[in-house]
């Protein structure tokens, strides 16, 4: 479309002798040769929407306006294509897209509720750690998707070697460990956070699989 409009402007414009100005016409037969007019129009339009430059410079106000329209159109095409590419790349990793969506929702909630900056940082640090350790995946939610017979075997396969190394369970039979295994829940705790404070009533037993207290 841009090429066709440009070709019409070239045909109807006055002859320009200099080859250095906008849409220079090199001979008297140029406007009668539609193929040459159209090819030169395609070249000019393509140059404008790709790099915004070319060997043809606008001279009149009309030519300047038309050149600006083409350059704005080219910028819009670039932004549209870039946005589509980013969307496609994000969809390749659905887990990352879902995690970012959850993180954005939490960030919006913190902003709306006017949560203090220090507490906001703690929340963001937790999400960073969750991504580094689990790639944003909620293991407990994934395990709950499975039927009970598969769920138990999967958890046992994941936790068995860890349970066998816990000092208080050394020498315990497999049945005892399998019963304990049913109640294990994986959590990510960030550096500097408190699991239990003095005076708190805690009904859970914590096992450290990585890191230190």
VENTASUL-V418331 format. One record per residue. N is the residue number from 1. RES is the residue in one letter. PHI is phi as a letter, one per 30 degrees, with the letter a starting at -180 (999 if undefined). PSI is psi in degrees with one decimal (NA if undefined). D_CENTER is the distance of its C-alpha to the mean C-alpha in whole Angstrom. Layout:
n/res/phi/psi/d_center
N/RES/PHI/PSI/D_CENTER
N/RES/PHI/PSI/D_CENTER
//
This chain:
n/res/phi/psi/d_center
1/X/999/-46.6/33
2/X/e/-40.2/33
3/X/d/-41.4/35
4/X/d/-44.8/38
5/X/d/-41.1/38
6/X/d/-40.5/38
7/X/d/-40.7/41
8/X/d/-40.2/43
9/X/d/-37.2/43
10/X/d/-41.2/44
11/X/d/-35.9/47
12/X/c/-4.9/48
13/X/d/163.6/48
14/X/d/152.0/51
15/X/d/137.3/51
16/X/c/128.0/50
17/X/d/-35.2/52
18/X/d/135.7/49
19/X/d/-4.6/47
20/X/c/-6.2/45
21/X/c/175.7/44
22/X/d/130.2/42
23/X/h/48.8/42
24/X/d/136.4/45
25/X/c/121.1/48
26/X/d/-20.1/50
27/X/a/170.0/53
28/X/d/-22.0/55
29/X/c/2.8/54
30/X/d/-45.4/50
31/X/d/-18.3/49
32/X/d/-11.7/51
33/X/c/94.3/49
34/X/d/-37.0/46
35/X/d/-44.3/45
36/X/d/-41.0/44
37/X/d/-47.0/43
38/X/d/-42.8/40
39/X/d/-41.1/39
40/X/d/-33.8/39
41/X/d/-41.1/38
42/X/d/-43.4/35
43/X/e/-45.1/35
44/X/d/-46.2/35
45/X/d/-41.5/32
46/X/d/-40.0/30
47/X/d/-37.0/30
48/X/d/-39.4/29
49/X/d/-8.9/26
50/X/c/-59.3/25
51/X/b/-2.1/26
52/X/i/10.0/28
53/X/b/164.7/31
54/X/a/-175.3/34
55/X/c/10.2/38
56/X/b/119.1/39
57/X/c/134.3/39
58/X/d/143.8/39
59/X/c/-49.0/43
60/X/d/169.1/44
61/X/d/-39.8/42
62/X/d/-42.9/41
63/X/d/-39.5/39
64/X/d/-44.3/37
65/X/d/-44.5/36
66/X/d/-37.2/35
67/X/d/-41.9/33
68/X/d/-40.2/31
69/X/e/-44.1/30
70/X/d/-39.9/29
71/X/d/-39.4/27
72/X/d/-40.4/25
73/X/d/-41.9/25
74/X/d/-41.1/24
75/X/d/-39.8/21
76/X/d/-42.0/20
77/X/d/-42.7/20
78/X/d/-46.5/17
79/X/d/-39.3/15
80/X/d/-47.1/15
81/X/d/-43.3/15
82/X/d/-41.6/12
83/X/d/-40.1/10
84/X/d/-41.4/11
85/X/d/-43.3/10
86/X/d/-41.8/6
87/X/d/-42.6/7
88/X/d/-43.9/9
89/X/d/-37.8/7
90/X/d/-36.6/5
91/X/d/-20.1/8
92/X/d/-30.8/10
93/X/c/85.6/9
94/X/d/-31.9/10
95/X/d/-42.8/11
96/X/d/-39.7/8
97/X/d/-43.6/7
98/X/d/-41.0/10
99/X/d/-43.2/11
100/X/d/-35.3/8
101/X/d/-45.2/10
102/X/d/-41.0/13
103/X/d/-40.4/13
104/X/d/-38.7/12
105/X/d/-43.5/15
106/X/d/-41.8/17
107/X/d/-40.5/16
108/X/d/-42.7/18
109/X/d/-44.7/21
110/X/d/-37.5/21
111/X/d/-42.7/21
112/X/d/-39.9/24
113/X/d/3.5/26
114/X/h/49.4/26
115/X/d/139.0/26
116/X/e/145.8/27
117/X/e/-39.4/25
118/X/d/-41.6/26
119/X/d/-34.1/26
120/X/d/-43.0/22
121/X/d/-39.1/22
122/X/d/-40.2/23
123/X/d/-44.6/21
124/X/d/-37.0/18
125/X/d/-38.5/19
126/X/d/-44.1/20
127/X/d/-36.7/16
128/X/d/-44.0/16
129/X/d/-38.2/19
130/X/d/-37.6/18
131/X/d/-41.7/14
132/X/d/-40.1/17
133/X/d/-42.0/19
134/X/b/3.2/18
135/X/h/35.6/14
136/X/i/5.2/14
137/X/d/135.0/17
138/X/c/99.2/20
139/X/d/-39.1/23
140/X/d/-38.5/25
141/X/d/-38.0/23
142/X/d/-43.5/23
143/X/d/-35.4/27
144/X/d/-17.4/28
145/X/d/-18.6/27
146/X/d/153.9/29
147/X/d/161.1/33
148/X/e/-40.6/35
149/X/d/-35.4/37
150/X/d/-36.1/34
151/X/e/-46.2/32
152/X/d/-44.5/35
153/X/d/-37.3/35
154/X/d/-46.3/32
155/X/d/-40.0/32
156/X/d/-39.8/35
157/X/d/-35.7/34
158/X/d/-40.3/31
159/X/c/-9.9/33
160/X/e/-51.9/37
161/X/d/-32.8/37
162/X/d/-45.7/36
163/X/d/-36.9/38
164/X/d/-17.4/41
165/X/c/-8.7/40
166/X/d/125.2/41
167/X/e/-41.3/44
168/X/d/-13.6/45
169/X/c/0.5/45
170/X/d/127.8/46
171/X/j/-9.3/49
172/X/d/147.4/48
173/X/d/168.8/48
174/X/d/-35.6/45
175/X/d/-40.3/46
176/X/d/-44.8/45
177/X/d/-36.8/42
178/X/d/-35.7/41
179/X/d/-44.9/42
180/X/d/-35.4/40
181/X/d/-31.2/37
182/X/d/-24.0/37
183/X/c/3.4/36
184/X/d/136.5/34
185/X/b/131.0/30
186/X/d/132.5/27
187/X/b/152.2/26
188/X/c/122.0/24
189/X/c/127.1/26
190/X/d/160.1/25
191/X/d/133.9/27
192/X/j/-6.8/30
193/X/d/155.4/29
194/X/c/128.0/33
195/X/d/-46.8/33
196/X/b/137.0/37
197/X/c/155.4/39
198/X/e/128.0/43
199/X/j/-10.7/44
200/X/d/146.2/41
201/X/c/117.0/42
202/X/b/125.8/40
203/X/c/1.8/40
204/X/c/155.1/38
205/X/c/125.7/38
206/X/c/135.9/35
207/X/c/129.8/35
208/X/c/113.4/33
209/X/d/-27.1/31
210/X/a/150.0/30
211/X/j/-164.6/30
212/X/a/161.5/33
213/X/c/NA/35
//
